[in-house]
Amino acid sequence: MRRAAVVLFVALAVVGCGTARFDATSEDSAKASIERLSAGMTKEQKEELAKDVMAVVFVDGMKQVFKNGLTPGKKPEFSKTEMFRSIHGLTAAEIHAKAEQVRNDMAERMKSK
C-alpha cells in the first residue's frame, strides 16, 4: 500500500512538472513562457496560442482601463507584467479555454444588441 502511494505521488509530481505555465513575473519570464508553451506546437497551433493570448489580454486590459477611468489626452499605460497578469500561471489549454469564454461572451453581447 505504501509503495502504491509513493508511486502515485511520484507520477503526479512528474505530470505536474511537465505542464508549462505562463509566468508573468517579469518581461523575460513572459517571453520564456511563450517559448515553453509553444514548444512542440505546429505553426497553426502557435498562431492559435498567440490569438488566444491577445484575446484574453485585450479584454482584460480594456476592463482595467474602464475601471481606472480615462484621462483626456493621456494614453493608458501598462507594463508587460501587468498586461499578462490575467494569464499568469495558466497552461496553454487554460489560456485557450479562457479565450473561448471571452469570444463567447463577446458574441452573446453582440447578439443582445
QUIDA-V115601 format. One line per field, one symbol per residue. ss: DSSP state (h for helix, s for strand, l for the rest). phi: phi as a letter, one per 40 degrees, with the letter a starting at -180 (. if undefined). burial: I if it has 16 or more other ideal C-beta (glycine too) atoms within 10 Angstrom, else O. A space follows every 10 residues. Layout:
ss->???
phi->???
burial->???
This chain:
ss->lhhhhhhhhh hhhhhhhhll llllllhhhh hhhhhhhhll llhhhhhhhh hhhhhhhhhh hhhhhhhhll lllllllllh hhhlhhhlll lhhhhhhhhh hhhhhhhhhh hhl
phi->.ccccccccc cccccccccc bcbbcacccc ccccccccdg ccdccccccc ccdccccccc ccdcccccgb bdgbccbbcc ccccdcbdgc cdcccccccc cccccccccc ccc
burial->OOOOOOOOOO OOOOOOOOOI IIIIOOOOII OOIIOIIIOO OOOOOIOIIO OIIOIIIOII IOOOOOOOOO OOOOOOOOOO OOIIIIIOOI OIOOIIOIIO OIOOOOOOOO OOO
